[in-house]
């Protein structure tokens, strides 16, 4: 295995991880929006 193969392999892993983190970031922001709306819809105490 030459060094360039290793570099390409880690590059693929970092791309995959950034894609996964983007997906989770989108899910969390969607949850924040949903819970934010839920907070707004509650009657003010």
C-alpha positions, 0 to 999 in steps of 0.5 A: 500500500503506497502513501497515496492510497492511504491519503485517498482512503482518509480523504474518502473517510473525511468526506463521508464523516462530513456528510454524516455530520451535515445530515445530523446537523440538519436533523438537529436544526429541524428538531430545534425549529419544531421545538421552537414552534412548540414553545411559541404555541404554548400559552404564555404563563 
